[in-house]
Amino acid sequence: MSYFERMDAVHMDILKEIGNIGAGHAATALSKLLNKKIEMTIPDVRIISFDEMMDIVGGAENVVAAVFLRIEGDAPGNMFFVLSIEQAERFIQQMIGDEQFKLEQHCSELSLSALQELGNILAGSYLSSLSDFTHLNLYPSVPALSIDMIGAILSYGLIEMSRVGDHVIVVDTAIHEEHQPDDRVNGHFFLLPDPESFHIIFRALGVDNGE
């Protein structure tokens, strides 16, 4: 039985708690950025296969907005924050106050920097929470934004990851203004630790099952 097959509810509960704490930090930062009360929740955290990851984002040829960054430090890996084009537009509309904004028509440096900053805040908050829980030193690289087919975006980040196996940690996210949950922006974090990093992270959490 593989390491991933032996992971149980305890692992998932810990990952979700880390996500919830990170979400709290991110909501505070976004509230300051947008000058309005922002709430963020983590509906679900799970470990899925690469094939399931592609299904979640609509297939390899589906065009999305994604922020990619490399995790350095004690448990290296890769992280992607992925939004559908519709959800990316919704976030930018809320940020710049223009409900007519469309990426295809109005794509600008301002709109792209807004998406990059969103990914930067969320990734930094999640990594900070993960670092606090594990007492590991984890540092995000400068985030890179791409609007492209998800297959192309992931292949860029995964060229060096072919030896990892076929599992990914996915952290669902939902962001909305206070008391306006129906206007939420939904996205996905995909966390892909390097081969040894899964063991380092869970050993640091005290729940490593060994081989």
C-alpha positions as CSV (number, residue, x, y, z in Angstrom):
1,M,0.0,0.0,0.0
2,S,1.4,3.4,-1.0
3,Y,2.1,6.3,1.4
4,F,-0.9,8.2,0.0
5,E,-3.3,5.3,0.3
6,R,-2.3,4.9,4.0
7,M,-3.0,8.6,4.8
8,D,-6.1,8.9,7.0
9,A,-8.5,11.5,8.3
10,V,-6.0,12.8,10.8
11,H,-3.8,14.0,7.9
12,M,-6.7,15.7,6.2
13,D,-7.9,17.4,9.4
14,I,-4.4,18.8,9.9
15,L,-4.1,20.1,6.3
16,K,-7.6,21.6,6.6
17,E,-6.8,23.3,9.9
18,I,-3.6,24.7,8.3
19,G,-5.7,25.9,5.4
20,N,-8.2,27.6,7.7
21,I,-5.6,29.5,9.6
22,G,-3.9,30.5,6.4
23,A,-7.3,31.7,5.1
24,G,-7.7,33.9,8.1
25,H,-4.4,35.5,7.5
26,A,-5.2,35.9,3.8
27,A,-8.6,37.4,4.5
28,T,-7.0,40.1,6.8
29,A,-4.5,41.0,4.1
30,L,-7.2,41.1,1.3
31,S,-9.4,43.2,3.5
32,K,-6.6,45.8,3.8
33,L,-5.9,45.6,0.1
34,L,-9.5,46.0,-1.0
35,N,-10.5,48.3,1.9
36,K,-13.5,46.2,2.7
37,K,-14.2,43.2,5.0
38,I,-13.3,40.0,3.2
39,E,-14.0,36.5,4.4
40,M,-12.3,33.4,3.1
41,T,-13.1,29.7,3.8
42,I,-11.6,26.4,2.9
43,P,-14.5,24.1,1.9
44,D,-12.3,21.1,1.4
45,V,-8.8,19.7,1.5
46,R,-8.0,16.4,-0.2
47,I,-5.3,14.4,-1.9
48,I,-6.1,13.6,-5.5
49,S,-4.4,12.2,-8.6
50,F,-3.0,14.3,-11.5
51,D,-5.9,13.1,-13.6
52,E,-8.4,14.2,-11.0
53,M,-6.6,17.6,-10.8
54,M,-7.1,18.0,-14.6
55,D,-10.8,17.2,-14.3
56,I,-11.3,19.7,-11.5
57,V,-10.0,22.5,-13.7
58,G,-11.9,21.4,-16.8
59,G,-9.4,19.4,-18.7
60,A,-5.9,20.0,-20.0
61,E,-7.0,22.4,-22.8
62,N,-9.2,24.6,-20.6
63,V,-7.9,28.2,-20.4
64,V,-7.5,29.4,-16.8
65,A,-5.7,32.1,-14.8
66,A,-3.0,30.6,-12.6
67,V,-0.3,31.8,-10.3
68,F,2.7,29.5,-10.0
69,L,5.5,29.7,-7.4
70,R,8.3,27.5,-6.2
71,I,8.5,26.6,-2.5
72,E,12.0,26.7,-1.1
73,G,13.4,25.8,2.3
74,D,13.1,22.6,4.4
75,A,10.3,21.0,2.3
76,P,10.6,22.2,-1.3
77,G,7.9,21.9,-3.8
78,N,5.6,23.7,-6.3
79,M,2.3,25.5,-5.7
80,F,-0.3,26.6,-8.2
81,F,-3.4,28.8,-7.5
82,V,-5.9,28.3,-10.3
83,L,-9.0,30.3,-11.1
84,S,-11.4,29.8,-14.0
85,I,-11.5,32.9,-16.3
86,E,-14.9,33.7,-15.0
87,Q,-13.7,33.6,-11.4
88,A,-10.6,35.6,-12.2
89,E,-12.8,38.3,-13.9
90,R,-15.1,38.3,-10.8
91,F,-12.2,39.0,-8.5
92,I,-10.8,41.8,-10.7
93,Q,-14.3,43.3,-11.0
94,Q,-14.5,43.5,-7.2
95,M,-11.0,44.9,-6.9
96,I,-11.3,47.7,-9.4
97,G,-15.0,48.3,-9.0
98,D,-15.9,47.6,-12.7
99,E,-18.6,45.0,-13.2
100,Q,-18.1,45.2,-17.0
101,F,-14.5,44.0,-16.8
102,K,-13.6,41.1,-19.1
103,L,-10.1,39.7,-19.4
104,E,-10.2,39.3,-23.2
105,Q,-11.3,42.8,-23.7
106,H,-9.7,44.8,-20.9
107,C,-6.6,42.8,-20.0
108,S,-4.1,45.3,-18.6
109,E,-1.1,45.5,-16.3
110,L,-3.4,46.6,-13.5
111,S,-5.7,43.6,-13.8
112,L,-2.8,41.1,-14.1
113,S,-1.0,42.6,-11.1
114,A,-4.3,42.2,-9.1
115,L,-4.4,38.5,-9.9
116,Q,-0.7,38.1,-9.1
117,E,-1.1,39.9,-5.8
118,L,-4.1,37.7,-4.9
119,G,-2.0,34.6,-5.6
120,N,0.9,36.0,-3.7
121,I,-1.3,36.8,-0.6
122,L,-3.0,33.4,-0.6
123,A,0.2,31.4,-1.1
124,G,2.2,33.4,1.4
125,S,-0.6,33.0,4.0
126,Y,-0.9,29.3,3.5
127,L,2.9,28.7,3.6
128,S,3.1,30.8,6.7
129,S,0.5,28.7,8.4
130,L,2.1,25.5,7.2
131,S,5.5,26.7,8.5
132,D,4.1,27.6,11.9
133,F,2.5,24.2,12.3
134,T,5.5,22.2,11.2
135,H,8.3,24.5,12.4
136,L,9.8,24.2,9.0
137,N,11.4,27.1,7.1
138,L,9.3,27.5,3.9
139,Y,9.8,30.4,1.5
140,P,7.8,31.2,-1.6
141,S,9.5,32.4,-4.8
142,V,8.3,35.4,-6.7
143,P,4.9,34.3,-8.1
144,A,4.5,34.0,-11.9
145,L,1.1,34.7,-13.5
146,S,-0.1,32.9,-16.6
147,I,-3.3,32.9,-18.5
148,D,-3.2,29.8,-20.7
149,M,-4.4,26.2,-21.1
150,I,-4.0,24.5,-17.7
151,G,-2.1,21.6,-19.2
152,A,0.6,24.0,-20.5
153,I,0.8,25.8,-17.2
154,L,1.1,22.7,-15.1
155,S,3.6,21.1,-17.4
156,Y,5.9,24.1,-17.0
157,G,5.8,23.7,-13.2
158,L,6.0,19.9,-13.3
159,I,8.9,19.3,-15.7
160,E,11.2,18.4,-12.8
161,M,8.4,16.6,-10.9
162,S,8.0,13.5,-13.0
163,R,9.6,11.4,-10.3
164,V,7.0,12.4,-7.7
165,G,4.3,10.0,-8.4
166,D,0.8,11.0,-9.2
167,H,-0.7,12.7,-6.2
168,V,-1.4,16.4,-5.4
169,I,-2.8,18.2,-2.3
170,V,-5.7,20.3,-3.3
171,V,-7.0,23.1,-1.1
172,D,-10.3,24.5,-2.2
173,T,-10.8,28.2,-1.5
174,A,-13.8,30.6,-1.4
175,I,-13.4,34.3,-1.1
176,H,-16.2,36.8,-0.6
177,E,-17.2,40.1,0.9
178,E,-18.7,40.0,4.4
179,H,-22.4,38.9,4.3
180,Q,-22.2,38.3,0.5
181,P,-21.4,34.5,0.2
182,D,-23.3,34.3,-3.1
183,D,-20.7,36.6,-4.7
184,R,-17.8,34.4,-3.7
185,V,-14.7,33.8,-5.9
186,N,-13.8,30.1,-6.0
187,G,-10.4,28.8,-6.7
188,H,-8.0,25.9,-6.0
189,F,-4.6,25.6,-4.5
190,F,-2.6,22.7,-5.8
191,L,0.4,21.9,-3.6
192,L,3.0,19.5,-5.1
193,P,5.7,18.8,-2.6
194,D,9.0,17.3,-3.9
195,P,9.3,13.5,-3.3
196,E,11.0,13.8,0.1
197,S,8.9,16.8,1.2
198,F,5.7,14.9,1.9
199,H,7.5,12.8,4.5
200,I,9.3,15.8,6.0
201,I,6.0,17.7,6.4
202,F,4.0,14.9,8.0
203,R,6.9,13.8,10.1
204,A,7.1,17.4,11.4
205,L,3.4,17.2,12.2
206,G,3.9,14.0,14.1
207,V,1.7,11.9,12.0
208,D,4.1,10.3,9.5
209,N,3.2,6.7,8.9
210,G,6.5,5.6,7.6
211,E,6.9,3.2,4.6
